[in-house]
């Protein structure tokens, strides 16, 4: 199924099918991205949790496996502000959770990931690597960096959860908008996590942006099969981005506990929470999100809060408890399939083209 919108976007991205594998920092791998690219979609790698050196290695590993287009995704959040009093209070609130798995509470927390907007080494690495696509999440980088990427021919994408974010991105020089609906799994791309959230669904947001913007739109959130991709195209999107659909693939870095939860009754229950990382993110309901539902105080800034969550999850895994993981998943999680990434793309294409 081809539309004028999708044909233009496919040519821009250098792909055969209107299928984008979501970046999913910590879950996507060079192997996954290469398999998707070789199957005619846009493979993606999220480097928000990587150093510049690790990102360069990921690009190298991808290019050993594929000559297809690659999307490198970066996190453009406001760098975290240390707040010793709030962080100490948060660790104290988490004490019963650590004790339940026989672990000590960390003495302190740190900013475990560096924002792209303050990471000149990452910028230089990506500029030199010249991936076909660079995509922004949580906001936008400095204007000079956008101009530099554009000068190399790199296509720029940005996540938007509302019209204002999308418009700001286009005005800054971004060429394609990823319309992230509220049903999407993982971190919500909202620019200001402490501001109001309109919580627009994928269908409404996609249609709104397709009508209001003069650039292509990629629909994201709750799309798990070819029928969902087709629906997104009919709404005016040029392509669809799928994340949760790829979490259970063979090439995913998801651990056994995450996979077990995804392919169980637990997939029917997802919640938006910020207790895991410090920013709103949709996760499979588990012990951590249940604890989060009782929290009234503010958690530390992203990604400082994530430091505590990762320590708690690591301790819990040692005693066989998987309920503290960041098991990011969208509302379409019950539709996940156990396939290789290439087989999943093939299935999506067959469903998309079915009469």
Residue pairs with C-beta under 8 A, 6 or more apart in sequence:
1 230
1 233
1 352
1 353
3 233
3 238
5 210
5 216
5 217
5 233
5 236
5 237
5 238
6 18
6 233
6 237
6 238
6 239
8 216
8 238
9 18
9 176
9 216
9 218
9 238
9 239
10 16
10 17
10 18
10 238
10 239
12 155
12 175
12 176
12 216
13 20
13 42
13 69
13 132
13 133
13 155
13 176
13 239
14 68
14 69
14 132
15 37
15 40
15 41
15 42
15 68
15 69
15 239
16 40
16 41
17 39
17 40
17 41
17 345
17 348
17 349
17 352
18 229
18 233
18 237
18 238
18 239
18 240
18 352
19 36
19 40
19 41
19 42
19 229
19 239
19 240
19 242
19 345
19 348
19 349
20 41
20 42
20 44
20 71
20 218
20 220
20 239
20 240
20 241
20 242
21 28
21 32
21 33
21 36
21 41
21 42
21 43
21 44
21 241
21 242
21 243
21 246
21 341
22 28
22 44
22 186
22 220
22 241
22 242
22 243
22 246
23 44
23 45
23 46
23 71
23 72
23 73
23 135
23 137
24 44
24 46
24 186
24 243
24 246
24 247
24 328
25 46
25 47
25 48
25 49
25 50
25 73
25 75
26 46
26 49
26 253
26 326
27 46
27 246
27 247
27 252
27 253
27 254
27 328
28 44
28 45
28 46
28 246
28 252
28 253
29 45
29 251
29 252
29 253
30 45
30 58
30 59
30 61
30 62
30 65
31 61
31 65
31 251
31 341
32 43
32 246
32 249
32 251
32 252
32 341
33 43
33 44
33 45
33 62
33 66
33 70
33 71
34 43
34 62
34 65
34 66
34 68
35 43
35 65
35 66
35 251
35 340
35 341
35 342
35 345
36 42
36 43
36 44
36 246
36 341
36 342
36 345
37 43
37 62
37 66
37 68
37 69
37 70
38 65
38 66
38 68
38 342
39 341
39 342
39 345
39 346
39 349
40 345
40 349
41 345
42 69
42 71
42 132
42 133
42 239
43 62
43 66
43 68
43 69
43 70
43 71
44 70
44 71
44 72
44 73
44 133
44 135
45 55
45 58
45 59
45 62
45 70
45 71
45 72
45 73
46 73
47 54
47 55
47 58
47 72
47 73
47 74
47 122
48 73
48 74
48 75
48 113
48 116
48 137
49 112
49 113
50 58
51 121
51 122
52 119
52 121
52 122
52 124
52 125
53 125
55 72
55 122
55 125
55 126
55 129
56 125
56 129
59 70
59 72
59 129
59 131
62 70
63 70
69 131
69 132
69 133
70 131
70 132
70 133
71 131
71 132
71 133
71 134
71 135
71 157
72 126
72 129
72 131
72 133
72 134
72 135
73 134
73 135
73 136
73 137
74 116
74 122
74 126
74 134
74 135
74 136
74 137
74 141
75 113
75 115
75 116
75 137
75 138
76 115
76 116
76 117
76 136
76 137
76 138
76 139
76 140
76 141
77 115
77 117
77 138
77 139
77 279
77 302
78 115
78 117
78 139
79 111
79 114
79 115
79 117
79 118
80 111
80 115
80 278
80 300
80 301
80 302
80 303
80 304
81 301
82 111
82 304
83 300
83 301
86 298
86 300
87 108
87 109
87 300
87 304
89 297
90 109
90 297
90 299
90 300
90 305
90 308
91 105
91 106
91 108
91 109
91 308
92 105
93 295
93 297
94 105
94 308
94 312
95 105
97 287
97 288
97 291
97 312
97 324
98 104
98 105
98 311
98 312
98 315
101 312
101 315
101 316
101 318
101 319
101 321
101 324
102 315
102 319
103 311
103 312
103 315
103 316
106 307
106 308
106 311
109 300
109 304
109 305
109 307
109 308
110 304
110 307
111 303
111 304
111 307
112 303
112 304
112 306
112 307
112 310
113 303
113 306
114 122
116 122
116 123
116 136
116 141
117 139
117 141
117 142
123 141
123 145
123 148
126 134
126 149
127 148
127 149
127 152
130 152
130 153
130 154
131 154
132 154
132 155
133 154
133 155
133 156
133 157
134 149
134 154
134 155
134 156
134 157
135 156
135 157
135 158
135 159
135 178
136 156
136 157
136 158
136 159
136 169
136 174
137 158
137 159
137 187
137 189
138 159
138 187
138 189
138 190
138 191
138 279
139 191
140 146
140 158
140 168
140 169
140 172
140 174
143 172
143 173
146 156
146 172
146 173
146 174
147 173
149 156
150 156
150 173
155 175
155 176
156 173
156 174
156 175
156 176
157 174
157 175
157 176
157 177
157 178
157 218
158 165
158 166
158 169
158 172
158 174
158 176
158 177
158 178
159 165
159 177
159 178
159 180
159 189
159 220
160 166
160 169
160 177
160 178
160 179
160 180
160 189
160 205
160 209
161 180
161 182
161 188
161 189
161 190
161 197
161 198
161 200
161 205
162 190
162 198
162 200
162 205
163 208
163 209
163 212
165 189
165 190
165 191
166 177
166 179
166 209
166 212
166 213
167 212
167 213
168 191
169 177
170 177
170 213
170 214
170 215
174 215
175 215
175 216
176 215
176 216
176 217
176 218
176 238
177 209
177 213
177 215
177 216
177 217
177 218
178 189
178 217
178 218
178 220
178 241
179 202
179 205
179 206
179 209
179 217
179 218
179 219
179 220
179 221
179 237
180 188
180 189
180 202
180 205
180 220
180 221
181 200
181 201
181 202
181 203
181 204
181 205
181 206
181 219
181 220
181 221
181 222
182 188
182 197
182 199
182 200
182 201
182 202
182 221
182 272
183 201
183 202
183 221
183 222
183 282
183 330
183 331
183 332
184 202
184 220
184 221
184 222
184 243
184 282
184 330
185 243
185 244
185 247
185 270
185 282
185 283
185 328
185 329
185 330
185 331
185 333
186 243
186 281
186 282
186 328
186 329
186 330
187 277
187 279
187 280
187 281
187 328
188 197
188 272
188 279
188 280
188 281
188 282
190 197
190 280
193 274
193 278
193 279
193 280
193 302
197 280
200 208
201 221
201 222
202 219
202 220
202 221
202 222
202 223
202 232
203 231
203 235
206 217
206 219
206 232
206 235
206 236
206 237
207 235
207 236
209 217
210 217
210 235
210 236
210 237
211 236
216 237
216 238
216 239
217 236
217 237
217 238
218 237
218 238
218 239
218 240
218 241
219 232
219 235
219 237
219 239
219 240
219 241
220 240
220 241
220 242
220 243
221 330
221 331
222 228
222 330
222 331
222 332
223 229
223 231
223 232
223 240
223 241
223 242
223 245
223 332
224 242
224 244
224 245
224 332
224 335
224 336
225 245
225 335
225 347
225 348
225 351
226 347
226 348
226 349
226 350
226 351
226 352
226 353
226 354
227 351
227 352
228 240
228 332
229 239
229 240
229 242
229 348
229 351
229 352
230 351
230 352
232 239
232 240
233 239
233 240
242 348
243 328
243 330
244 262
244 328
244 329
244 330
244 332
244 333
244 336
245 332
245 335
245 336
245 337
245 344
245 348
246 252
246 341
246 344
247 254
247 258
247 259
247 262
247 328
247 329
247 336
248 254
248 259
248 262
248 263
248 336
248 337
248 338
248 339
249 339
249 340
249 341
249 344
250 339
250 340
250 341
251 340
251 341
252 259
254 262
255 317
255 322
255 325
256 322
257 317
257 322
257 325
257 327
258 322
258 325
258 327
260 322
261 267
261 284
261 286
261 322
261 325
261 327
262 284
262 327
262 329
262 333
262 336
263 336
263 338
266 284
266 285
266 286
267 284
267 329
267 333
267 334
267 336
268 333
268 334
269 284
269 285
270 282
270 283
270 284
270 285
270 329
270 330
270 331
270 333
271 282
271 283
271 285
271 289
271 292
271 293
272 280
272 281
272 282
272 283
273 280
273 281
273 282
273 283
273 288
273 289
273 292
273 293
274 280
274 281
274 292
274 299
274 305
275 288
275 289
275 291
275 292
275 295
275 299
275 305
275 309
276 283
276 288
276 289
276 292
276 305
276 306
276 309
276 326
277 302
277 303
277 305
277 306
277 309
277 326
278 299
278 300
278 301
278 302
278 303
278 304
278 305
278 306
279 302
281 326
281 328
282 328
282 329
282 330
282 331
283 289
283 326
283 327
283 328
283 329
284 327
284 328
284 329
284 333
286 322
286 323
286 324
286 325
286 327
287 321
287 323
287 324
288 309
288 312
288 313
288 323
288 324
288 325
299 305
300 308
306 326
309 324
309 326
312 324
313 324
313 325
313 326
316 322
316 323
316 324
316 325
317 325
329 336
337 344
337 347
339 347
